Amino acid sequence: MSSRDSKRSADLLGRLLGPAEPEVSCDECFEQLDRYVEIERDGRDAEAAIPGMRAHLEGCPACHEDHDSLVALLASDAASPES
Ligand SMILES: [Zn+2]
């Protein structure tokens, strides 16, 4: 294996992994989701507050669904402050 080949496989790996972007795990995502959604709702920069959350939500259908239902829950809370 020449050094040229190993450089090529490193490039390929880099492409597969995408840019060096942080990404949380499902456990971290679950722990931070409430906070993340509240930050989003407040119109602040949730990705800056919790780096890697957005990347994880985009790549993980399960957490994406949790996120969507939490957003819906907060939205319905806001719509009926009396309850
Ligand atoms: Zn996940």
PDB file of the backbone (N, CA, C, O) and the ligand in Angstrom, with CONECT records:
HET     ZN  A 101       1
ATOM      1  N   MET A   1       0.849  -1.196   0.000  1.00  0.00           N
ATOM      2  CA  MET A   1       0.000   0.000   0.000  1.00  0.00           C
ATOM      3  C   MET A   1       0.886   1.248   0.000  1.00  0.00           C
ATOM      4  O   MET A   1       1.710   1.431   0.897  1.00  0.00           O
ATOM      5  N   SER A   2       0.719   2.074  -0.974  1.00  0.00           N
ATOM      6  CA  SER A   2       1.525   3.284  -1.063  1.00  0.00           C
ATOM      7  C   SER A   2       0.925   4.386  -0.190  1.00  0.00           C
ATOM      8  O   SER A   2      -0.219   4.297   0.255  1.00  0.00           O
ATOM      9  N   SER A   3       1.726   5.422   0.040  1.00  0.00           N
ATOM     10  CA  SER A   3       1.208   6.512   0.866  1.00  0.00           C
ATOM     11  C   SER A   3       0.059   7.226   0.145  1.00  0.00           C
ATOM     12  O   SER A   3      -0.812   7.826   0.775  1.00  0.00           O
ATOM     13  N   ARG A   4       0.080   7.145  -1.196  1.00  0.00           N
ATOM     14  CA  ARG A   4      -0.985   7.777  -1.956  1.00  0.00           C
ATOM     15  C   ARG A   4      -2.328   7.083  -1.678  1.00  0.00           C
ATOM     16  O   ARG A   4      -3.369   7.730  -1.568  1.00  0.00           O
ATOM     17  N   ASP A   5      -2.270   5.751  -1.567  1.00  0.00           N
ATOM     18  CA  ASP A   5      -3.502   5.022  -1.277  1.00  0.00           C
ATOM     19  C   ASP A   5      -4.049   5.369   0.104  1.00  0.00           C
ATOM     20  O   ASP A   5      -5.257   5.527   0.278  1.00  0.00           O
ATOM     21  N   SER A   6      -3.157   5.486   1.078  1.00  0.00           N
ATOM     22  CA  SER A   6      -3.664   5.764   2.425  1.00  0.00           C
ATOM     23  C   SER A   6      -4.243   7.173   2.491  1.00  0.00           C
ATOM     24  O   SER A   6      -5.179   7.428   3.249  1.00  0.00           O
ATOM     25  N   LYS A   7      -3.690   8.084   1.699  1.00  0.00           N
ATOM     26  CA  LYS A   7      -4.276   9.425   1.676  1.00  0.00           C
ATOM     27  C   LYS A   7      -5.678   9.370   1.071  1.00  0.00           C
ATOM     28  O   LYS A   7      -6.603  10.041   1.530  1.00  0.00           O
ATOM     29  N   ARG A   8      -5.807   8.539   0.015  1.00  0.00           N
ATOM     30  CA  ARG A   8      -7.125   8.436  -0.607  1.00  0.00           C
ATOM     31  C   ARG A   8      -8.157   7.870   0.356  1.00  0.00           C
ATOM     32  O   ARG A   8      -9.293   8.343   0.395  1.00  0.00           O
ATOM     33  N   SER A   9      -7.774   6.858   1.139  1.00  0.00           N
ATOM     34  CA  SER A   9      -8.770   6.293   2.052  1.00  0.00           C
ATOM     35  C   SER A   9      -9.102   7.286   3.166  1.00  0.00           C
ATOM     36  O   SER A   9     -10.227   7.296   3.666  1.00  0.00           O
ATOM     37  N   ALA A  10      -8.143   8.118   3.559  1.00  0.00           N
ATOM     38  CA  ALA A  10      -8.428   9.136   4.566  1.00  0.00           C
ATOM     39  C   ALA A  10      -9.412  10.167   4.007  1.00  0.00           C
ATOM     40  O   ALA A  10     -10.310  10.634   4.708  1.00  0.00           O
ATOM     41  N   ASP A  11      -9.221  10.511   2.733  1.00  0.00           N
ATOM     42  CA  ASP A  11     -10.162  11.441   2.112  1.00  0.00           C
ATOM     43  C   ASP A  11     -11.566  10.856   2.067  1.00  0.00           C
ATOM     44  O   ASP A  11     -12.556  11.538   2.331  1.00  0.00           O
ATOM     45  N   LEU A  12     -11.624   9.566   1.723  1.00  0.00           N
ATOM     46  CA  LEU A  12     -12.924   8.902   1.641  1.00  0.00           C
ATOM     47  C   LEU A  12     -13.601   8.889   3.001  1.00  0.00           C
ATOM     48  O   LEU A  12     -14.797   9.160   3.112  1.00  0.00           O
ATOM     49  N   LEU A  13     -12.831   8.573   4.034  1.00  0.00           N
ATOM     50  CA  LEU A  13     -13.380   8.550   5.395  1.00  0.00           C
ATOM     51  C   LEU A  13     -13.890   9.941   5.765  1.00  0.00           C
ATOM     52  O   LEU A  13     -14.962  10.087   6.353  1.00  0.00           O
ATOM     53  N   GLY A  14     -13.108  10.956   5.412  1.00  0.00           N
ATOM     54  CA  GLY A  14     -13.516  12.317   5.710  1.00  0.00           C
ATOM     55  C   GLY A  14     -14.835  12.666   5.038  1.00  0.00           C
ATOM     56  O   GLY A  14     -15.675  13.359   5.612  1.00  0.00           O
ATOM     57  N   ARG A  15     -15.006  12.177   3.816  1.00  0.00           N
ATOM     58  CA  ARG A  15     -16.263  12.445   3.114  1.00  0.00           C
ATOM     59  C   ARG A  15     -17.424  11.713   3.769  1.00  0.00           C
ATOM     60  O   ARG A  15     -18.521  12.258   3.891  1.00  0.00           O
ATOM     61  N   LEU A  16     -17.179  10.485   4.187  1.00  0.00           N
ATOM     62  CA  LEU A  16     -18.248   9.701   4.814  1.00  0.00           C
ATOM     63  C   LEU A  16     -18.695  10.337   6.121  1.00  0.00           C
ATOM     64  O   LEU A  16     -19.886  10.384   6.427  1.00  0.00           O
ATOM     65  N   LEU A  17     -17.722  10.829   6.890  1.00  0.00           N
ATOM     66  CA  LEU A  17     -18.043  11.414   8.188  1.00  0.00           C
ATOM     67  C   LEU A  17     -18.528  12.848   8.061  1.00  0.00           C
ATOM     68  O   LEU A  17     -19.082  13.410   9.005  1.00  0.00           O
ATOM     69  N   GLY A  18     -18.317  13.436   6.894  1.00  0.00           N
ATOM     70  CA  GLY A  18     -18.708  14.815   6.702  1.00  0.00           C
ATOM     71  C   GLY A  18     -17.703  15.734   7.350  1.00  0.00           C
ATOM     72  O   GLY A  18     -16.667  15.283   7.840  1.00  0.00           O
ATOM     73  N   PRO A  19     -18.001  17.033   7.359  1.00  0.00           N
ATOM     74  CA  PRO A  19     -17.099  17.983   7.996  1.00  0.00           C
ATOM     75  C   PRO A  19     -16.974  17.674   9.479  1.00  0.00           C
ATOM     76  O   PRO A  19     -17.840  17.027  10.068  1.00  0.00           O
ATOM     77  N   ALA A  20     -15.885  18.147  10.073  1.00  0.00           N
ATOM     78  CA  ALA A  20     -15.649  17.853  11.491  1.00  0.00           C
ATOM     79  C   ALA A  20     -16.633  18.638  12.340  1.00  0.00           C
ATOM     80  O   ALA A  20     -16.311  19.691  12.890  1.00  0.00           O
ATOM     81  N   GLU A  21     -17.825  18.104  12.430  1.00  0.00           N
ATOM     82  CA  GLU A  21     -18.892  18.776  13.161  1.00  0.00           C
ATOM     83  C   GLU A  21     -19.193  17.952  14.404  1.00  0.00           C
ATOM     84  O   GLU A  21     -19.274  16.727  14.314  1.00  0.00           O
ATOM     85  N   PRO A  22     -19.360  18.574  15.544  1.00  0.00           N
ATOM     86  CA  PRO A  22     -19.666  17.792  16.737  1.00  0.00           C
ATOM     87  C   PRO A  22     -21.067  17.212  16.613  1.00  0.00           C
ATOM     88  O   PRO A  22     -21.941  17.823  15.999  1.00  0.00           O
ATOM     89  N   GLU A  23     -21.282  16.049  17.187  1.00  0.00           N
ATOM     90  CA  GLU A  23     -22.622  15.490  17.205  1.00  0.00           C
ATOM     91  C   GLU A  23     -22.842  14.773  18.532  1.00  0.00           C
ATOM     92  O   GLU A  23     -22.019  13.959  18.949  1.00  0.00           O
ATOM     93  N   VAL A  24     -23.944  15.078  19.183  1.00  0.00           N
ATOM     94  CA  VAL A  24     -24.222  14.450  20.467  1.00  0.00           C
ATOM     95  C   VAL A  24     -24.706  13.014  20.242  1.00  0.00           C
ATOM     96  O   VAL A  24     -25.091  12.652  19.130  1.00  0.00           O
ATOM     97  N   SER A  25     -24.684  12.210  21.288  1.00  0.00           N
ATOM     98  CA  SER A  25     -25.243  10.861  21.228  1.00  0.00           C
ATOM     99  C   SER A  25     -26.738  10.936  21.534  1.00  0.00           C
ATOM    100  O   SER A  25     -27.243  11.984  21.936  1.00  0.00           O
ATOM    101  N   CYS A  26     -27.442   9.817  21.342  1.00  0.00           N
ATOM    102  CA  CYS A  26     -28.875   9.782  21.655  1.00  0.00           C
ATOM    103  C   CYS A  26     -29.110  10.104  23.135  1.00  0.00           C
ATOM    104  O   CYS A  26     -30.061  10.810  23.470  1.00  0.00           O
ATOM    105  N   ASP A  27     -28.249   9.591  24.019  1.00  0.00           N
ATOM    106  CA  ASP A  27     -28.415   9.867  25.449  1.00  0.00           C
ATOM    107  C   ASP A  27     -28.283  11.353  25.737  1.00  0.00           C
ATOM    108  O   ASP A  27     -29.099  11.928  26.457  1.00  0.00           O
ATOM    109  N   GLU A  28     -27.253  11.971  25.172  1.00  0.00           N
ATOM    110  CA  GLU A  28     -27.055  13.412  25.392  1.00  0.00           C
ATOM    111  C   GLU A  28     -28.210  14.199  24.793  1.00  0.00           C
ATOM    112  O   GLU A  28     -28.698  15.169  25.372  1.00  0.00           O
ATOM    113  N   CYS A  29     -28.631  13.752  23.619  1.00  0.00           N
ATOM    114  CA  CYS A  29     -29.741  14.405  22.941  1.00  0.00           C
ATOM    115  C   CYS A  29     -30.977  14.387  23.830  1.00  0.00           C
ATOM    116  O   CYS A  29     -31.648  15.404  24.004  1.00  0.00           O
ATOM    117  N   PHE A  30     -31.268  13.213  24.390  1.00  0.00           N
ATOM    118  CA  PHE A  30     -32.431  13.042  25.262  1.00  0.00           C
ATOM    119  C   PHE A  30     -32.332  13.965  26.470  1.00  0.00           C
ATOM    120  O   PHE A  30     -33.317  14.589  26.866  1.00  0.00           O
ATOM    121  N   GLU A  31     -31.125  14.048  27.060  1.00  0.00           N
ATOM    122  CA  GLU A  31     -30.933  14.883  28.248  1.00  0.00           C
ATOM    123  C   GLU A  31     -31.100  16.373  27.956  1.00  0.00           C
ATOM    124  O   GLU A  31     -31.591  17.130  28.794  1.00  0.00           O
ATOM    125  N   GLN A  32     -30.688  16.778  26.766  1.00  0.00           N
ATOM    126  CA  GLN A  32     -30.654  18.205  26.445  1.00  0.00           C
ATOM    127  C   GLN A  32     -31.872  18.681  25.656  1.00  0.00           C
ATOM    128  O   GLN A  32     -32.026  19.877  25.408  1.00  0.00           O
ATOM    129  N   LEU A  33     -32.738  17.741  25.262  1.00  0.00           N
ATOM    130  CA  LEU A  33     -33.794  18.095  24.314  1.00  0.00           C
ATOM    131  C   LEU A  33     -34.734  19.185  24.843  1.00  0.00           C
ATOM    132  O   LEU A  33     -35.100  20.106  24.112  1.00  0.00           O
ATOM    133  N   ASP A  34     -35.123  19.073  26.122  1.00  0.00           N
ATOM    134  CA  ASP A  34     -36.009  20.089  26.701  1.00  0.00           C
ATOM    135  C   ASP A  34     -35.406  21.481  26.569  1.00  0.00           C
ATOM    136  O   ASP A  34     -36.051  22.434  26.132  1.00  0.00           O
ATOM    137  N   ARG A  35     -34.126  21.555  26.972  1.00  0.00           N
ATOM    138  CA  ARG A  35     -33.429  22.841  26.953  1.00  0.00           C
ATOM    139  C   ARG A  35     -33.300  23.349  25.520  1.00  0.00           C
ATOM    140  O   ARG A  35     -33.499  24.532  25.243  1.00  0.00           O
ATOM    141  N   TYR A  36     -32.965  22.433  24.619  1.00  0.00           N
ATOM    142  CA  TYR A  36     -32.765  22.797  23.213  1.00  0.00           C
ATOM    143  C   TYR A  36     -34.046  23.398  22.628  1.00  0.00           C
ATOM    144  O   TYR A  36     -34.017  24.444  21.980  1.00  0.00           O
ATOM    145  N   VAL A  37     -35.164  22.719  22.868  1.00  0.00           N
ATOM    146  CA  VAL A  37     -36.441  23.184  22.318  1.00  0.00           C
ATOM    147  C   VAL A  37     -36.839  24.526  22.926  1.00  0.00           C
ATOM    148  O   VAL A  37     -37.396  25.377  22.234  1.00  0.00           O
ATOM    149  N   GLU A  38     -36.558  24.724  24.220  1.00  0.00           N
ATOM    150  CA  GLU A  38     -36.882  26.007  24.854  1.00  0.00           C
ATOM    151  C   GLU A  38     -36.040  27.131  24.270  1.00  0.00           C
ATOM    152  O   GLU A  38     -36.531  28.241  24.065  1.00  0.00           O
ATOM    153  N   ILE A  39     -34.781  26.843  24.004  1.00  0.00           N
ATOM    154  CA  ILE A  39     -33.905  27.851  23.396  1.00  0.00           C
ATOM    155  C   ILE A  39     -34.411  28.202  21.999  1.00  0.00           C
ATOM    156  O   ILE A  39     -34.457  29.371  21.617  1.00  0.00           O
ATOM    157  N   GLU A  40     -34.790  27.171  21.243  1.00  0.00           N
ATOM    158  CA  GLU A  40     -35.352  27.407  19.900  1.00  0.00           C
ATOM    159  C   GLU A  40     -36.617  28.253  19.997  1.00  0.00           C
ATOM    160  O   GLU A  40     -36.807  29.193  19.225  1.00  0.00           O
ATOM    161  N   ARG A  41     -37.468  27.915  20.941  1.00  0.00           N
ATOM    162  CA  ARG A  41     -38.733  28.626  21.097  1.00  0.00           C
ATOM    163  C   ARG A  41     -38.483  30.093  21.443  1.00  0.00           C
ATOM    164  O   ARG A  41     -39.220  30.974  21.002  1.00  0.00           O
ATOM    165  N   ASP A  42     -37.444  30.348  22.232  1.00  0.00           N
ATOM    166  CA  ASP A  42     -37.104  31.721  22.604  1.00  0.00           C
ATOM    167  C   ASP A  42     -36.450  32.479  21.464  1.00  0.00           C
ATOM    168  O   ASP A  42     -36.175  33.673  21.582  1.00  0.00           O
ATOM    169  N   GLY A  43     -36.198  31.784  20.355  1.00  0.00           N
ATOM    170  CA  GLY A  43     -35.605  32.433  19.196  1.00  0.00           C
ATOM    171  C   GLY A  43     -34.112  32.642  19.338  1.00  0.00           C
ATOM    172  O   GLY A  43     -33.518  33.420  18.591  1.00  0.00           O
ATOM    173  N   ARG A  44     -33.488  31.941  20.309  1.00  0.00           N
ATOM    174  CA  ARG A  44     -32.042  32.056  20.476  1.00  0.00           C
ATOM    175  C   ARG A  44     -31.339  30.971  19.648  1.00  0.00           C
ATOM    176  O   ARG A  44     -31.988  30.112  19.050  1.00  0.00           O
ATOM    177  N   ASP A  45     -30.016  31.028  19.625  1.00  0.00           N
ATOM    178  CA  ASP A  45     -29.239  30.117  18.790  1.00  0.00           C
ATOM    179  C   ASP A  45     -29.007  28.799  19.522  1.00  0.00           C
ATOM    180  O   ASP A  45     -28.040  28.644  20.268  1.00  0.00           O
ATOM    181  N   ALA A  46     -29.916  27.855  19.292  1.00  0.00           N
ATOM    182  CA  ALA A  46     -29.863  26.582  20.008  1.00  0.00           C
ATOM    183  C   ALA A  46     -28.617  25.782  19.639  1.00  0.00           C
ATOM    184  O   ALA A  46     -28.048  25.084  20.479  1.00  0.00           O
ATOM    185  N   GLU A  47     -28.203  25.886  18.400  1.00  0.00           N
ATOM    186  CA  GLU A  47     -27.030  25.124  17.968  1.00  0.00           C
ATOM    187  C   GLU A  47     -25.771  25.630  18.656  1.00  0.00           C
ATOM    188  O   GLU A  47     -24.873  24.844  18.956  1.00  0.00           O
ATOM    189  N   ALA A  48     -25.692  26.943  18.913  1.00  0.00           N
ATOM    190  CA  ALA A  48     -24.538  27.491  19.626  1.00  0.00           C
ATOM    191  C   ALA A  48     -24.572  27.087  21.094  1.00  0.00           C
ATOM    192  O   ALA A  48     -23.528  26.852  21.703  1.00  0.00           O
ATOM    193  N   ALA A  49     -25.776  27.007  21.663  1.00  0.00           N
ATOM    194  CA  ALA A  49     -25.920  26.646  23.073  1.00  0.00           C
ATOM    195  C   ALA A  49     -25.596  25.170  23.294  1.00  0.00           C
ATOM    196  O   ALA A  49     -24.958  24.813  24.284  1.00  0.00           O
ATOM    197  N   ILE A  50     -26.035  24.321  22.377  1.00  0.00           N
ATOM    198  CA  ILE A  50     -25.806  22.882  22.508  1.00  0.00           C
ATOM    199  C   ILE A  50     -25.236  22.362  21.189  1.00  0.00           C
ATOM    200  O   ILE A  50     -25.974  21.832  20.358  1.00  0.00           O
ATOM    201  N   PRO A  51     -23.924  22.515  20.998  1.00  0.00           N
ATOM    202  CA  PRO A  51     -23.315  22.103  19.720  1.00  0.00           C
ATOM    203  C   PRO A  51     -23.541  20.614  19.466  1.00  0.00           C
ATOM    204  O   PRO A  51     -23.377  19.784  20.360  1.00  0.00           O
ATOM    205  N   GLY A  52     -23.920  20.297  18.237  1.00  0.00           N
ATOM    206  CA  GLY A  52     -24.071  18.897  17.854  1.00  0.00           C
ATOM    207  C   GLY A  52     -25.503  18.396  17.924  1.00  0.00           C
ATOM    208  O   GLY A  52     -25.815  17.322  17.410  1.00  0.00           O
ATOM    209  N   MET A  53     -26.376  19.174  18.560  1.00  0.00           N
ATOM    210  CA  MET A  53     -27.771  18.726  18.656  1.00  0.00           C
ATOM    211  C   MET A  53     -28.450  18.706  17.298  1.00  0.00           C
ATOM    212  O   MET A  53     -29.107  17.733  16.930  1.00  0.00           O
ATOM    213  N   ARG A  54     -28.281  19.796  16.560  1.00  0.00           N
ATOM    214  CA  ARG A  54     -28.966  19.875  15.261  1.00  0.00           C
ATOM    215  C   ARG A  54     -28.473  18.770  14.332  1.00  0.00           C
ATOM    216  O   ARG A  54     -29.258  18.138  13.625  1.00  0.00           O
ATOM    217  N   ALA A  55     -27.150  18.548  14.348  1.00  0.00           N
ATOM    218  CA  ALA A  55     -26.598  17.495  13.494  1.00  0.00           C
ATOM    219  C   ALA A  55     -27.194  16.145  13.874  1.00  0.00           C
ATOM    220  O   ALA A  55     -27.516  15.332  13.007  1.00  0.00           O
ATOM    221  N   HIS A  56     -27.335  15.915  15.162  1.00  0.00           N
ATOM    222  CA  HIS A  56     -27.892  14.634  15.600  1.00  0.00           C
ATOM    223  C   HIS A  56     -29.371  14.517  15.220  1.00  0.00           C
ATOM    224  O   HIS A  56     -29.819  13.466  14.761  1.00  0.00           O
ATOM    225  N   LEU A  57     -30.112  15.586  15.413  1.00  0.00           N
ATOM    226  CA  LEU A  57     -31.543  15.544  15.101  1.00  0.00           C
ATOM    227  C   LEU A  57     -31.773  15.302  13.616  1.00  0.00           C
ATOM    228  O   LEU A  57     -32.724  14.626  13.224  1.00  0.00           O
ATOM    229  N   GLU A  58     -30.887  15.864  12.796  1.00  0.00           N
ATOM    230  CA  GLU A  58     -31.027  15.665  11.350  1.00  0.00           C
ATOM    231  C   GLU A  58     -30.728  14.223  10.954  1.00  0.00           C
ATOM    232  O   GLU A  58     -31.282  13.710   9.982  1.00  0.00           O
ATOM    233  N   GLY A  59     -29.846  13.574  11.717  1.00  0.00           N
ATOM    234  CA  GLY A  59     -29.416  12.241  11.330  1.00  0.00           C
ATOM    235  C   GLY A  59     -30.112  11.120  12.081  1.00  0.00           C
ATOM    236  O   GLY A  59     -29.922   9.949  11.751  1.00  0.00           O
ATOM    237  N   CYS A  60     -30.911  11.450  13.081  1.00  0.00           N
ATOM    238  CA  CYS A  60     -31.505  10.415  13.923  1.00  0.00           C
ATOM    239  C   CYS A  60     -33.029  10.560  13.926  1.00  0.00           C
ATOM    240  O   CYS A  60     -33.561  11.440  14.603  1.00  0.00           O
ATOM    241  N   PRO A  61     -33.732   9.714  13.184  1.00  0.00           N
ATOM    242  CA  PRO A  61     -35.198   9.832  13.076  1.00  0.00           C
ATOM    243  C   PRO A  61     -35.899   9.747  14.426  1.00  0.00           C
ATOM    244  O   PRO A  61     -36.891  10.443  14.646  1.00  0.00           O
ATOM    245  N   ALA A  62     -35.404   8.908  15.333  1.00  0.00           N
ATOM    246  CA  ALA A  62     -36.065   8.740  16.634  1.00  0.00           C
ATOM    247  C   ALA A  62     -36.024  10.036  17.429  1.00  0.00           C
ATOM    248  O   ALA A  62     -37.041  10.477  17.966  1.00  0.00           O
ATOM    249  N   CYS A  63     -34.837  10.648  17.501  1.00  0.00           N
ATOM    250  CA  CYS A  63     -34.704  11.896  18.256  1.00  0.00           C
ATOM    251  C   CYS A  63     -35.412  13.036  17.534  1.00  0.00           C
ATOM    252  O   CYS A  63     -35.959  13.940  18.166  1.00  0.00           O
ATOM    253  N   HIS A  64     -35.396  12.984  16.206  1.00  0.00           N
ATOM    254  CA  HIS A  64     -36.098  13.997  15.420  1.00  0.00           C
ATOM    255  C   HIS A  64     -37.586  13.995  15.784  1.00  0.00           C
ATOM    256  O   HIS A  64     -38.208  15.048  15.926  1.00  0.00           O
ATOM    257  N   GLU A  65     -38.134  12.801  15.928  1.00  0.00           N
ATOM    258  CA  GLU A  65     -39.545  12.670  16.275  1.00  0.00           C
ATOM    259  C   GLU A  65     -39.805  13.185  17.692  1.00  0.00           C
ATOM    260  O   GLU A  65     -40.792  13.878  17.936  1.00  0.00           O
ATOM    261  N   ASP A  66     -38.905  12.837  18.629  1.00  0.00           N
ATOM    262  CA  ASP A  66     -39.024  13.354  19.995  1.00  0.00           C
ATOM    263  C   ASP A  66     -39.003  14.876  19.992  1.00  0.00           C
ATOM    264  O   ASP A  66     -39.784  15.526  20.687  1.00  0.00           O
ATOM    265  N   HIS A  67     -38.092  15.432  19.194  1.00  0.00           N
ATOM    266  CA  HIS A  67     -37.962  16.881  19.095  1.00  0.00           C
ATOM    267  C   HIS A  67     -39.261  17.500  18.594  1.00  0.00           C
ATOM    268  O   HIS A  67     -39.750  18.480  19.156  1.00  0.00           O
ATOM    269  N   ASP A  68     -39.819  16.912  17.519  1.00  0.00           N
ATOM    270  CA  ASP A  68     -41.039  17.462  16.936  1.00  0.00           C
ATOM    271  C   ASP A  68     -42.199  17.412  17.924  1.00  0.00           C
ATOM    272  O   ASP A  68     -42.984  18.355  18.014  1.00  0.00           O
ATOM    273  N   SER A  69     -42.304  16.310  18.665  1.00  0.00           N
ATOM    274  CA  SER A  69     -43.440  16.222  19.594  1.00  0.00           C
ATOM    275  C   SER A  69     -43.262  17.165  20.771  1.00  0.00           C
ATOM    276  O   SER A  69     -44.242  17.672  21.319  1.00  0.00           O
ATOM    277  N   LEU A  70     -42.006  17.404  21.165  1.00  0.00           N
ATOM    278  CA  LEU A  70     -41.761  18.352  22.244  1.00  0.00           C
ATOM    279  C   LEU A  70     -42.072  19.777  21.789  1.00  0.00           C
ATOM    280  O   LEU A  70     -42.618  20.574  22.552  1.00  0.00           O
ATOM    281  N   VAL A  71     -41.722  20.088  20.547  1.00  0.00           N
ATOM    282  CA  VAL A  71     -42.063  21.401  19.985  1.00  0.00           C
ATOM    283  C   VAL A  71     -43.577  21.580  19.968  1.00  0.00           C
ATOM    284  O   VAL A  71     -44.084  22.644  20.322  1.00  0.00           O
ATOM    285  N   ALA A  72     -44.295  20.542  19.558  1.00  0.00           N
ATOM    286  CA  ALA A  72     -45.762  20.599  19.510  1.00  0.00           C
ATOM    287  C   ALA A  72     -46.342  20.763  20.906  1.00  0.00           C
ATOM    288  O   ALA A  72     -47.307  21.500  21.106  1.00  0.00           O
ATOM    289  N   LEU A  73     -45.743  20.070  21.868  1.00  0.00           N
ATOM    290  CA  LEU A  73     -46.199  20.154  23.259  1.00  0.00           C
ATOM    291  C   LEU A  73     -46.020  21.568  23.800  1.00  0.00           C
ATOM    292  O   LEU A  73     -46.932  22.125  24.411  1.00  0.00           O
ATOM    293  N   LEU A  74     -44.846  22.145  23.577  1.00  0.00           N
ATOM    294  CA  LEU A  74     -44.583  23.504  24.040  1.00  0.00           C
ATOM    295  C   LEU A  74     -45.502  24.496  23.357  1.00  0.00           C
ATOM    296  O   LEU A  74     -45.962  25.457  23.975  1.00  0.00           O
ATOM    297  N   ALA A  75     -45.770  24.263  22.074  1.00  0.00           N
ATOM    298  CA  ALA A  75     -46.643  25.166  21.327  1.00  0.00           C
ATOM    299  C   ALA A  75     -48.057  25.109  21.893  1.00  0.00           C
ATOM    300  O   ALA A  75     -48.716  26.144  21.995  1.00  0.00           O
ATOM    301  N   SER A  76     -48.538  23.923  22.263  1.00  0.00           N
ATOM    302  CA  SER A  76     -49.894  23.809  22.811  1.00  0.00           C
ATOM    303  C   SER A  76     -49.935  24.388  24.223  1.00  0.00           C
ATOM    304  O   SER A  76     -50.956  24.950  24.617  1.00  0.00           O
ATOM    305  N   ASP A  77     -48.854  24.268  24.996  1.00  0.00           N
ATOM    306  CA  ASP A  77     -48.765  24.913  26.313  1.00  0.00           C
ATOM    307  C   ASP A  77     -48.894  26.423  26.175  1.00  0.00           C
ATOM    308  O   ASP A  77     -49.613  27.076  26.930  1.00  0.00           O
ATOM    309  N   ALA A  78     -48.180  26.958  25.194  1.00  0.00           N
ATOM    310  CA  ALA A  78     -48.185  28.402  24.992  1.00  0.00           C
ATOM    311  C   ALA A  78     -49.556  28.889  24.548  1.00  0.00           C
ATOM    312  O   ALA A  78     -49.960  30.009  24.861  1.00  0.00           O
ATOM    313  N   ALA A  79     -50.276  28.027  23.808  1.00  0.00           N
ATOM    314  CA  ALA A  79     -51.582  28.410  23.296  1.00  0.00           C
ATOM    315  C   ALA A  79     -52.629  28.415  24.404  1.00  0.00           C
ATOM    316  O   ALA A  79     -53.632  29.120  24.298  1.00  0.00           O
ATOM    317  N   SER A  80     -52.415  27.641  25.463  1.00  0.00           N
ATOM    318  CA  SER A  80     -53.384  27.600  26.560  1.00  0.00           C
ATOM    319  C   SER A  80     -52.683  27.787  27.901  1.00  0.00           C
ATOM    320  O   SER A  80     -52.502  26.819  28.639  1.00  0.00           O
ATOM    321  N   PRO A  81     -52.285  29.019  28.229  1.00  0.00           N
ATOM    322  CA  PRO A  81     -51.545  29.289  29.462  1.00  0.00           C
ATOM    323  C   PRO A  81     -52.362  29.054  30.716  1.00  0.00           C
ATOM    324  O   PRO A  81     -51.802  28.915  31.803  1.00  0.00           O
ATOM    325  N   GLU A  82     -53.692  29.006  30.579  1.00  0.00           N
ATOM    326  CA  GLU A  82     -54.548  28.826  31.748  1.00  0.00           C
ATOM    327  C   GLU A  82     -54.414  27.433  32.353  1.00  0.00           C
ATOM    328  O   GLU A  82     -54.508  27.277  33.571  1.00  0.00           O
ATOM    329  N   SER A  83     -54.197  26.423  31.522  1.00  0.00           N
ATOM    330  CA  SER A  83     -54.232  25.043  32.001  1.00  0.00           C
ATOM    331  C   SER A  83     -53.022  24.675  32.807  1.00  0.00           C
ATOM    332  O   SER A  83     -52.915  23.542  33.276  1.00  0.00           O
TER     333      SER A  83
HETATM  334 ZN    ZN A 101     -30.778  10.001  18.522  1.00  0.00          ZN2+
END
